[in-house]
Amino acid sequence: MVEKSALTIAREASGMSIEKISDKTNIRIAVIEDLEKNSVEICGGIAYARGHIRSIAKVIKVDADLLVAAIESAQSGDKKLIIEQLAENNVADRPKEKKRIRFKTLASISATTLTLGFVAQIAINNALNVNESIVVASESNKKPSTDESLTTSTGGVNLVLTAVNGKSWVGLTNARGEEIFNGQILTGQTQTFSDPELIKAVIGNAGVVKVELNGSDLGLAGVSGEVARIDFGLNGSTQS
């Protein structure tokens, strides 16, 4: 008597015919029949056989790895314990009713897993929401303090020059003599400059230039036609 292949045993246990499996998997009947003989000639080799067997295993609801291992063993001449493994996994003789129970159990486990997953996700989301609320509340509490110390936090020298009634030539350098600005400020224009320590200014036609230092209005830089030389520092302004 010819020994049946693992694939044949599994298919017969499922109660499905080769024709029905062919219809569900789109695998040719001749290919399935050849695979059931542990042959991979018609399908084109072991690589194709693995794919076909996994498709068949999905339809007949058995462990694809066992069936793949069986046909691989057949190609190498090693048929060690494949039939025994199928028996241990109830492929050869398990009642159909047990198959349904097995999938119900699996579905129950999956549902439990999903439920735990949802609970965990909800807990994580709640924790994140609480943390976000704490951060938002903390930021809200800090806002008045931040606003009050805005001038202090900006630091350095902040100089605003506005040409109010004519144009002026302005040259600005820092404490190291590096140029900050060199050019004209036209009527109606406002220019803003900053430096961590000191701004040394040469302002032509000083009477048309309004000066603001660190938020304080210092008035005009001088009189019309005058060239004013002023140092703007952290502690105020001085003529140079």
Backbone hydrogen bonds in HBPLUS format (Angstrom, degrees):
<---DONOR---> <-ACCEPTOR-->    atom                        ^
c    i                          cat <-CA-CA->   ^        H-A-AA   ^      H-
h    n   atom  resd res      DA  || num        DHA   H-A  angle D-A-AA Bond
n    s   type  num  typ     dist DA aas  dist angle  dist       angle   num
A0009-ILE N   A0005-SER O   3.01 MM   4  6.33 166.3  2.03 155.8 159.0     1
A0010-ALA N   A0006-ALA O   2.96 MM   4  6.13 162.6  1.99 149.1 153.8     2
A0011-ARG N   A0007-LEU O   2.91 MM   4  6.08 158.3  1.96 147.9 154.1     3
A0012-GLU N   A0008-THR O   2.91 MM   4  6.08 170.4  1.92 157.0 159.5     4
A0013-ALA N   A0009-ILE O   2.99 MM   4  6.12 152.5  2.07 144.0 151.9     5
A0014-SER N   A0010-ALA O   3.14 MM   4  6.35 134.7  2.36 136.6 147.7     6
A0014-SER N   A0011-ARG O   3.04 MM   3  5.15 130.0  2.30  96.8 110.5     7
A0015-GLY N   A0012-GLU O   3.04 MM   3  5.10 143.8  2.18  98.8 109.7     8
A0021-ILE N   A0017-SER O   3.09 MM   4  6.37 161.7  2.12 150.7 155.5     9
A0022-SER N   A0018-ILE O   2.85 MM   4  6.05 156.2  1.91 148.6 155.8    10
A0023-ASP N   A0019-GLU O   2.96 MM   4  6.21 151.1  2.04 143.4 151.1    11
A0024-LYS N   A0020-LYS O   3.01 MM   4  6.29 149.4  2.11 145.4 153.4    12
A0025-THR N   A0021-ILE O   2.87 MM   4  5.98 144.9  2.00 150.5 159.7    13
A0026-ASN N   A0022-SER O   2.77 MM   4  5.25 134.7  1.97 140.9 148.5    14
A0031-VAL N   A0028-ARG O   3.03 MM   3  5.27 123.9  2.36 100.9 115.0    15
A0032-ILE N   A0028-ARG O   3.11 MM   4  6.53 159.2  2.15 154.5 159.8    16
A0033-GLU N   A0029-ILE O   2.90 MM   4  6.14 166.6  1.91 158.7 162.4    17
A0034-ASP N   A0030-ALA O   3.01 MM   4  6.12 150.9  2.10 137.8 145.8    18
A0035-LEU N   A0031-VAL O   2.88 MM   4  6.15 154.4  1.94 149.0 156.2    19
A0036-GLU N   A0032-ILE O   2.93 MM   4  6.19 149.0  2.02 148.7 157.0    20
A0037-LYS N   A0034-ASP O   3.02 MM   3  5.17 146.6  2.13 100.0 110.5    21
A0039-SER N   A0034-ASP O   3.06 MM   5  5.39 155.2  2.12 147.7 147.6    22
A0038-ASN N   A0035-LEU O   2.84 MM   3  4.94 151.6  1.92 112.5 115.2    23
A0045-GLY N   A0040-VAL O   2.94 MM   5  5.04 139.1  2.11 156.4 158.8    24
A0044-GLY N   A0041-GLU O   3.34 MM   3  5.44 141.9  2.50  97.6 107.8    25
A0049-ALA N   A0045-GLY O   3.00 MM   4  6.22 155.2  2.06 148.0 156.0    26
A0050-ARG N   A0046-ILE O   2.94 MM   4  6.16 154.0  2.01 151.0 154.7    27
A0052-HIS N   A0048-TYR O   3.04 MM   4  6.36 163.1  2.07 156.1 160.7    28
A0053-ILE N   A0049-ALA O   2.87 MM   4  6.02 166.5  1.89 158.0 161.6    29
A0054-ARG N   A0050-ARG O   3.00 MM   4  6.20 155.0  2.07 148.4 154.9    30
A0055-SER N   A0051-GLY O   3.13 MM   4  6.38 151.1  2.22 143.7 151.2    31
A0056-ILE N   A0052-HIS O   2.94 MM   4  6.26 156.7  1.99 150.6 157.4    32
A0057-ALA N   A0053-ILE O   2.78 MM   4  5.94 163.5  1.81 151.5 156.4    33
A0058-LYS N   A0054-ARG O   3.11 MM   4  6.22 147.2  2.22 138.4 145.8    34
A0059-VAL N   A0055-SER O   3.34 MM   4  6.65 147.5  2.45 139.4 146.9    35
A0059-VAL N   A0056-ILE O   2.99 MM   3  5.20 121.0  2.35 100.4 115.2    36
A0060-ILE N   A0056-ILE O   2.96 MM   4  6.31 162.7  1.99 160.6 165.3    37
A0061-LYS N   A0057-ALA O   2.77 MM   4  5.54 111.4  2.25 134.5 149.1    38
A0062-VAL N   A0057-ALA O   3.11 MM   5  5.22 156.3  2.17 136.5 143.8    39
A0067-LEU N   A0063-ASP O   3.44 MM   4  6.85 159.6  2.49 148.8 153.6    40
A0068-VAL N   A0064-ALA O   2.90 MM   4  6.11 160.6  1.94 156.2 162.0    41
A0069-ALA N   A0065-ASP O   2.88 MM   4  5.99 158.0  1.93 142.7 149.3    42
A0070-ALA N   A0066-LEU O   2.91 MM   4  6.10 145.0  2.03 141.1 150.9    43
A0071-ILE N   A0067-LEU O   3.14 MM   4  6.46 161.0  2.18 149.8 152.2    44
A0072-GLU N   A0068-VAL O   2.97 MM   4  6.15 153.5  2.05 149.1 157.3    45
A0073-SER N   A0069-ALA O   2.88 MM   4  5.99 153.3  1.96 143.1 150.4    46
A0074-ALA N   A0070-ALA O   2.97 MM   4  6.22 148.0  2.08 141.1 150.2    47
A0075-GLN N   A0071-ILE O   3.09 MM   4  6.31 144.9  2.21 137.9 145.9    48
A0076-SER N   A0072-GLU O   3.15 MM   4  6.46 144.7  2.28 141.6 150.8    49
A0077-GLY N   A0073-SER O   2.83 MM   4  5.87 113.3  2.29 138.5 155.8    50
A0078-ASP N   A0073-SER O   2.71 MM   5  4.63 127.2  1.98 146.7 145.3    51
A0085-GLN N   A0081-LEU O   2.83 MM   4  6.03 152.7  1.90 148.9 155.9    52
A0086-LEU N   A0082-ILE O   2.98 MM   4  6.30 154.5  2.04 148.4 155.2    53
A0087-ALA N   A0083-ILE O   2.94 MM   4  6.22 152.8  2.02 145.8 153.4    54
A0088-GLU N   A0084-GLU O   2.85 MM   4  6.13 157.9  1.90 150.2 156.2    55
A0089-ASN N   A0085-GLN O   3.04 MM   4  6.24 142.9  2.18 141.0 150.6    56
A0091-VAL N   A0086-LEU O   2.90 MM   5  5.25 162.7  1.93 159.4 154.5    57
A0090-ASN N   A0087-ALA O   2.91 MM   3  4.93 160.0  1.95 108.7 111.5    58
A0094-ARG N   A0090-ASN O   3.23 MM   4  4.80 135.0  2.45 120.7 123.1    59
A0098-LYS N   A0095-PRO O   3.10 MM   3  5.38 124.4  2.42 101.6 114.4    60
A0099-LYS N   A0095-PRO O   3.32 MM   4  6.75 145.6  2.45 140.9 150.3    61
A0099-LYS N   A0096-LYS O   2.99 MM   3  4.98 119.4  2.37  93.4 109.1    62
A0100-ARG N   A0096-LYS O   3.17 MM   4  6.62 151.0  2.26 150.4 156.5    63
A0101-ILE N   A0097-GLU O   3.05 MM   4  6.40 158.3  2.10 147.4 153.7    64
A0102-ARG N   A0098-LYS O   2.81 MM   4  6.02 155.7  1.87 149.9 156.7    65
A0103-PHE N   A0099-LYS O   3.11 MM   4  6.41 155.4  2.17 146.0 151.5    66
A0104-LYS N   A0100-ARG O   2.89 MM   4  6.16 149.0  1.99 148.1 157.4    67
A0105-THR N   A0101-ILE O   2.86 MM   4  6.10 159.8  1.90 151.4 156.8    68
A0106-LEU N   A0102-ARG O   2.88 MM   4  6.15 157.0  1.93 143.4 150.4    69
A0107-ALA N   A0103-PHE O   2.78 MM   4  5.94 155.0  1.84 141.0 148.0    70
A0108-SER N   A0104-LYS O   2.74 MM   4  5.99 151.1  1.82 145.9 154.6    71
A0109-ILE N   A0105-THR O   2.80 MM   4  6.13 157.7  1.85 152.4 158.1    72
A0110-SER N   A0106-LEU O   2.83 MM   4  6.09 159.6  1.87 147.8 154.0    73
A0111-ALA N   A0107-ALA O   2.76 MM   4  5.99 155.6  1.82 147.0 153.9    74
A0112-THR N   A0108-SER O   2.87 MM   4  6.13 157.9  1.92 147.8 153.9    75
A0113-THR N   A0109-ILE O   2.81 MM   4  6.07 160.0  1.85 151.2 157.2    76
A0114-LEU N   A0110-SER O   2.80 MM   4  6.05 160.8  1.84 150.8 156.0    77
A0115-THR N   A0111-ALA O   2.81 MM   4  6.03 156.5  1.86 147.1 154.1    78
A0116-LEU N   A0112-THR O   2.88 MM   4  6.15 166.0  1.90 154.6 157.6    79
A0117-GLY N   A0113-THR O   2.82 MM   4  6.03 150.4  1.90 144.0 153.5    80
A0118-PHE N   A0114-LEU O   2.78 MM   4  6.09 157.2  1.83 152.7 157.9    81
A0119-VAL N   A0115-THR O   2.87 MM   4  6.16 162.3  1.90 153.4 158.5    82
A0120-ALA N   A0116-LEU O   2.84 MM   4  6.03 162.5  1.87 148.8 153.8    83
A0121-GLN N   A0117-GLY O   2.83 MM   4  6.04 157.4  1.88 147.7 154.6    84
A0122-ILE N   A0118-PHE O   2.80 MM   4  6.03 158.5  1.85 151.4 157.2    85
A0123-ALA N   A0119-VAL O   2.90 MM   4  6.15 158.6  1.95 148.8 154.8    86
A0124-ILE N   A0120-ALA O   2.87 MM   4  6.14 158.0  1.92 149.6 155.7    87
A0125-ASN N   A0121-GLN O   2.79 MM   4  6.03 164.8  1.81 152.0 156.4    88
A0126-ASN N   A0122-ILE O   2.81 MM   4  6.01 158.6  1.85 150.1 156.1    89
A0127-ALA N   A0123-ALA O   2.93 MM   4  6.14 157.2  1.99 145.6 152.0    90
A0128-LEU N   A0124-ILE O   2.85 MM   4  6.14 157.1  1.90 151.8 158.5    91
A0129-ASN N   A0125-ASN O   2.80 MM   4  6.05 156.7  1.85 148.5 155.4    92
A0130-VAL N   A0126-ASN O   2.86 MM   4  6.12 156.1  1.92 149.2 155.5    93
A0131-ASN N   A0127-ALA O   2.91 MM   4  6.14 163.5  1.94 148.9 153.5    94
A0132-GLU N   A0128-LEU O   2.79 MM   4  6.03 156.8  1.85 149.9 156.6    95
A0133-SER N   A0129-ASN O   2.86 MM   4  6.08 152.9  1.93 144.3 152.0    96
A0134-ILE N   A0130-VAL O   2.90 MM   4  6.21 154.7  1.97 150.2 157.0    97
A0135-VAL N   A0131-ASN O   2.91 MM   4  6.19 159.2  1.96 148.8 154.5    98
A0136-VAL N   A0132-GLU O   2.82 MM   4  6.05 164.0  1.84 152.2 156.5    99
A0137-ALA N   A0133-SER O   2.82 MM   4  5.98 163.3  1.85 149.1 154.1   100
A0138-SER N   A0134-ILE O   2.79 MM   4  5.92 156.6  1.84 146.1 153.5   101
A0139-GLU N   A0135-VAL O   2.82 MM   4  6.06 156.9  1.87 150.0 156.2   102
A0140-SER N   A0136-VAL O   2.83 MM   4  6.08 154.0  1.90 147.4 155.2   103
A0141-ASN N   A0137-ALA O   2.90 MM   4  6.17 155.5  1.96 149.3 155.4   104
A0142-LYS N   A0138-SER O   3.08 MM   4  6.29 137.5  2.27 138.6 150.0   105
A0142-LYS N   A0139-GLU O   3.15 MM   3  5.06 125.8  2.46  91.0 105.2   106
A0143-LYS N   A0139-GLU O   3.14 MM   4  6.31 129.6  2.40 142.6 154.4   107
A0143-LYS N   A0140-SER O   3.29 MM   3  5.33 140.3  2.46  96.9 107.3   108
A0146-THR N   A0142-LYS O   2.91 MM   4  6.15 155.6  1.97 155.6 163.8   109
A0147-ASP N   A0143-LYS O   2.85 MM   4  6.08 163.0  1.88 160.4 164.2   110
A0148-GLU N   A0144-PRO O   2.88 MM   4  6.07 159.3  1.92 150.2 156.0   111
A0149-SER N   A0145-SER O   3.10 MM   4  6.28 145.3  2.23 141.7 150.0   112
A0150-LEU N   A0147-ASP O   3.25 MM   3  5.08 166.5  2.27 106.4 107.1   113
A0153-SER N   A0149-SER O   2.81 MM   4  5.99 160.6  1.85 158.8 164.5   114
A0154-THR N   A0150-LEU O   3.12 MM   4  6.30 149.8  2.22 148.7 154.9   115
A0157-VAL N   A0195-ASP O   2.63 MM  38  5.19 176.0  1.63 167.2 168.7   116
A0195-ASP N   A0157-VAL O   2.95 MM  38  5.19 144.9  2.07 140.0 149.8   117
A0214-ASN N   A0158-ASN O   2.81 MM  56  4.96 174.5  1.81 156.1 157.8   118
A0159-LEU N   A0193-PHE O   2.76 MM  34  5.10 163.3  1.78 152.7 157.6   119
A0193-PHE N   A0159-LEU O   2.73 MM  34  5.10 163.3  1.76 157.1 162.4   120
A0160-VAL N   A0212-GLU O   2.85 MM  52  4.99 161.4  1.88 153.7 157.2   121
A0212-GLU N   A0160-VAL O   2.93 MM  52  4.99 143.4  2.06 148.8 155.4   122
A0161-LEU N   A0191-GLN O   2.87 MM  30  5.32 164.5  1.89 160.5 164.2   123
A0191-GLN N   A0161-LEU O   2.82 MM  30  5.32 164.2  1.85 157.2 162.1   124
A0162-THR N   A0210-LYS O   3.00 MM  48  5.06 158.4  2.05 143.0 149.1   125
A0210-LYS N   A0162-THR O   2.75 MM  48  5.06 167.1  1.77 157.0 155.2   126
A0163-ALA N   A0189-GLN O   3.07 MM  26  5.74 154.3  2.13 160.2 167.2   127
A0188-GLY N   A0163-ALA O   2.67 MM  25  5.47 162.1  1.70 157.6 158.1   128
A0164-VAL N   A0208-VAL O   2.79 MM  44  5.51 156.2  1.85 163.7 167.1   129
A0168-SER N   A0185-ILE O   3.00 MM  17  5.38 156.0  2.06 143.7 151.4   130
A0185-ILE N   A0168-SER O   2.78 MM  17  5.38 157.1  1.83 158.2 166.1   131
A0204-GLY N   A0169-TRP O   2.76 MM  35  5.04 174.0  1.76 169.7 167.7   132
A0170-VAL N   A0183-GLY O   2.79 MM  13  5.60 173.2  1.80 163.2 164.7   133
A0183-GLY N   A0170-VAL O   3.00 MM  13  5.60 163.0  2.02 159.3 163.4   134
A0171-GLY N   A0202-VAL O   2.91 MM  31  5.12 157.5  1.96 147.0 154.0   135
A0202-VAL N   A0171-GLY O   2.86 MM  31  5.12 149.9  1.95 152.1 159.7   136
A0172-LEU N   A0181-PHE O   2.74 MM   9  4.97 167.3  1.76 152.1 151.5   137
A0180-ILE N   A0172-LEU O   2.76 MM   8  5.22 175.4  1.76 136.2 137.6   138
A0181-PHE N   A0172-LEU O   3.28 MM   9  4.97 162.7  2.32 123.9 125.6   139
A0173-THR N   A0200-LYS O   2.97 MM  27  5.23 154.2  2.04 144.3 152.7   140
A0200-LYS N   A0173-THR O   2.79 MM  27  5.23 168.6  1.80 158.2 160.7   141
A0174-ASN N   A0178-GLU O   2.89 MM   4  5.44 145.6  2.01 142.3 153.0   142
A0177-GLY N   A0174-ASN O   2.94 MM   3  5.26 163.6  1.96 116.6 120.0   143
A0189-GLN N   A0186-LEU O   2.89 MM   3  5.46 159.9  1.93 141.3 144.7   144
A0199-ILE N   A0232-PHE O   2.87 MM  33  5.11 158.5  1.92 146.4 153.6   145
A0232-PHE N   A0199-ILE O   2.79 MM  33  5.11 175.6  1.80 155.3 156.7   146
A0201-ALA N   A0230-ILE O   2.75 MM  29  5.20 173.2  1.75 162.9 163.7   147
A0230-ILE N   A0201-ALA O   2.92 MM  29  5.20 148.9  2.02 139.8 149.4   148
A0203-ILE N   A0228-ALA O   2.77 MM  25  5.09 165.9  1.79 153.5 158.0   149
A0228-ALA N   A0203-ILE O   2.84 MM  25  5.09 154.7  1.90 149.7 146.6   150
A0208-VAL N   A0205-ASN O   3.12 MM   3  6.25 171.5  2.13 136.1 136.9   151
A0206-ALA N   A0226-GLU O   2.90 MM  20  5.47 168.4  1.91 150.1 151.6   152
A0209-VAL N   A0206-ALA O   3.24 MM   3  5.46 166.6  2.26 111.5 115.5   153
A0221-ALA N   A0209-VAL O   2.86 MM  12  5.74 146.8  1.97 160.7 171.6   154
A0211-VAL N   A0219-GLY O   2.73 MM   8  5.58 166.7  1.75 156.4 159.1   155
A0218-LEU N   A0211-VAL O   2.84 MM   7  5.36 159.1  1.88 146.7 152.3   156
A0213-LEU N   A0216-SER O   2.82 MM   3  5.17 151.5  1.90 153.7 151.8   157
A0216-SER N   A0213-LEU O   2.90 MM   3  5.17 166.6  1.92 117.4 121.2   158
A0226-GLU N   A0223-VAL O   3.04 MM   3  5.55 160.2  2.09 134.0 138.1   159
A0240-SER N   A0229-ARG O   2.81 MM  11  5.39 170.6  1.81 140.3 141.0   160
A0231-ASP N   A0238-THR O   2.71 MM   7  5.22 172.2  1.72 164.1 165.4   161
A0238-THR N   A0231-ASP O   2.87 MM   7  5.22 148.9  1.96 143.3 153.6   162
A0233-GLY N   A0236-GLY O   2.76 MM   3  5.30 168.0  1.77 166.1 163.5   163
A0236-GLY N   A0233-GLY O   3.29 MM   3  5.30 169.2  2.30 106.6 108.4   164
